[in-house]
Amino acid sequence: MKTSLALLFVALIGLAAFLMGRGNPGEPAGQAATETTVSGSPAEVRAKPTRAVPDPRTRVKARVGTDVLTPEKATLLTSGERIELLKKAALLADPEKQADILCGLISVMNQDELTETAKVLLDAQRRGNSWSQEVWNTLWTQWGRVNAEACLALSKTGEHYPGWNGLNGLNTPNDYRCLMAGWLETQPEAAQAWARQAKNDFREATAAAYAITSGANGDLKQMEAGMLAVAGDKLTLQACFGDYFDLATSTGDKALPSAVYEQLDPALRPGAWPEVAARLAYSDSETAAAWLKQHGNDPGHDDQATHNLVNQLAAKDPAGTAKWASELPAATGDGANGLPHPAVQPIGIWLQQDPEAANAWLLTQPADAPWVAPFKPGK
């Protein structure tokens, strides 16, 4: 099997070399036309980035090696030849060897080729094929360079159903970041204008947030200013906080999420509340308890986020979590949706692990307390 795959790979490289030989022999590699026409408007396939600090999640690295099909070589192929080679490369079993061919091909494709490529790759993935992440990054970044809005429209087609995503385009948050990275390269003004329009789809809000946060070039104050400018768009602002807290907790004095919250512009704190709660789930119980006691009723507090935080900490320390969670208010907001008191889950875990101690503690609590009632006999 390995021998046949190796022969197939050699054949693919040979085919690529043969096809490349059909280009203009007098034209040096890399000097072929690098413009594609999309709806009558030329879009440069490779333009200089406008952002000083590219996000490593979206960066497409140059692949090296004797078997790599480079973008310069791929430009010498016709559109049909690129699609033919794409489909042949899909037969390879090694995702990295596939990427050696696919990344170069995709990085010079026009809109029609990208539409076909997205279909081929997504169909293969749904059948169980595993593609290198570098291939997806290259595909969506190139879509952003060529026609981001067409890609966004494509990504709204298909079907959502339980356990499966049948959408025809972008899927993950990183897909949307890559699309925006490419769009910012070729049409930064159009990309920023789109990003500042209110979004009703969190997936698209992720792309909009990337345009705002990446433009800050790693400066927290500049990022805050950009976020304040879209504070009325709750989805985009929510998506921005991921990048903001990543930067704030990984640079300078590497502050805890709770400390970053204190430093935020007061106008941004309501939107940041759920993000802080989610991140504190990975901290120690004392830090989380102190923050919730101080900020549990702040504007923007989220009952579901509170429950998620308490429940995750309860898995590590049910007794300690139950005691401080009993001091928290019951869920009363619009998002309560019948949620029990935050202390109920940790008490339940505690009762399973150490019923004697848990029951002894329950006897010290007010009989009508909302965290005691669910455990009374007969309940």
Protein Blocks (a to p, Z undefined) as FASTA:
>chain_A
ZZmmmmmmmmmmmmmmmmmmmmcfklcghiaccbdceehiacdfbdcdfbfbdcfklpcc
ddedjkbccfklmmmpcfklmmmmmmmmmmpmblklmmmmmmmmmmmccfklmmmmmmmm
mmmmmnopacdfklmmmmmmmmmmmommlmmmmmmgccddehiafbfbdfbfmlmmmmmm
mmmmmmmmlmmmmmmpccfbfklmmmmmmmmmmmnnopaklmmmmmmmmmmmmklmmmmm
mmmmmmmmmgcjlpafklmmmmpcfklmmmmmmmmmmmmmmmcfklmmmmmmmmmmgghi
afklmmmmmmmmmmmmmmlmmmmmmmpccdfbfklnopacfklmmmmmmmmmmmmlmmmm
mmmpcfklcklmmmgghZZ
